[in-house]
Structure formats: structure tokens, C-alpha cells
């Protein structure tokens, strides 16, 4: 019985001294890499897909649309990080 009691104390002590959280830091996730990739794709597309000298002056993908998509992408990324962090049981006070 002594051996089991000391093991339980060690286990609980290890649990209280653990400093890691369940979620990785934002810069180490695949969703951050995907966010940056899509962000670059939106900017490049907005630059390259212009009016092309069209006489009617139509711009198929203008800066306003690009900023709108970047805003939606950023909101989705922030929500996904919030969901990833919400499952974390670790307190951030230590």
C-alpha cells in the first residue's frame, strides 16, 4: 500500500507541475501556414487579375474584394484558434 500511495502522490505532483497546454502555439500550427498561404494567394490574385487594359475599365478582382476575403479569412482563423484553445484545461497563470 505504501508503494501505491507514493505513486499517486508522484502522479498528482507531476500533473500540477506540468506547464504545457493542449493547444500548440499559433505559429506552430498547420492552420497558420494555411492562413499565410491563402493570404498570399489572395494578395497575388488581386494584383495580377486587373483590368488588363480593358476598355470598359472592369476589374475582375479589385482591392476591395481582396480586403473582404482577407477579413473573412482572418475571422475564420481567429475562430479556429479560439476553438483550439477552448479545449485546453491548463491555466495560463503559471
TAQUISUL-V447162 format. One record per residue. RES is the residue in one small letter. PHI is phi in whole degrees, -180 to 180 (* if undefined). PSI is psi in whole degrees, 0 to 359 (none if undefined). D_CENTER is the distance of its C-alpha to the mean C-alpha in Angstrom with 1 decimal. Layout:
<<RES PHI PSI D_CENTER> <RES PHI PSI D_CENTER>>
This chain:
<<x * 328 47.2> <x -64 321 46.6> <x -64 318 44.4> <x -67 319 42.2> <x -65 319 42.0> <x -70 326 40.9> <x -66 319 38.2> <x -64 320 36.8> <x -66 321 36.9> <x -66 317 35.1> <x -63 314 32.4> <x -69 327 31.9> <x -67 320 32.0> <x -65 323 29.3> <x -68 322 27.1> <x -76 336 27.5> <x -93 357 27.0> <x -67 129 23.7> <x -107 349 21.1> <x -80 151 18.0> <x -105 170 15.5> <x -73 325 14.3> <x -92 141 10.5> <x -74 164 9.7> <x -66 154 8.8> <x -59 324 5.4> <x -78 351 7.6> <x -104 14 9.0> <x -105 155 6.7> <x -71 333 7.9> <x -68 330 5.0> <x -69 318 4.6> <x -64 318 8.3> <x -64 320 8.7> <x -59 311 7.2> <x -64 320 9.7> <x -62 314 12.3> <x -69 324 12.5> <x -60 313 12.6> <x -63 318 15.4> <x -62 320 17.1> <x -65 315 17.3> <x -65 314 18.9> <x -63 318 21.2> <x -64 319 22.3> <x -64 326 23.1> <x -75 315 25.1> <x -78 326 26.9> <x -93 86 27.7> <x -112 200 30.1> <x -75 340 33.5> <x 61 25 35.0> <x 77 18 38.3> <x -64 142 38.7> <x -72 335 41.7> <x -84 354 40.2> <x 74 17 37.3> <x -74 131 34.7> <x -112 115 31.1> <x -69 329 29.2> <x -143 92 25.7> <x -91 178 26.0> <x -63 324 23.9> <x -63 316 23.7> <x -66 320 22.2> <x -61 315 19.7> <x -65 325 18.6> <x -63 314 18.5> <x -66 322 16.2> <x -65 321 13.9> <x -64 314 14.0> <x -62 318 13.3> <x -63 318 10.4> <x -66 318 8.8> <x -62 316 10.0> <x -63 320 8.6> <x -65 317 4.9> <x -65 322 6.1> <x -65 318 8.1> <x -65 322 6.0> <x -69 323 4.7> <x -63 319 8.3> <x -67 323 9.7> <x -66 320 8.5> <x -77 336 10.1> <x -69 336 12.9> <x -81 355 14.4> <x -76 128 14.9> <x -95 352 18.6> <x -80 138 18.8> <x -81 152 19.8> <x -100 11 18.3> <x -78 341 21.9> <x -91 none 22.9>>
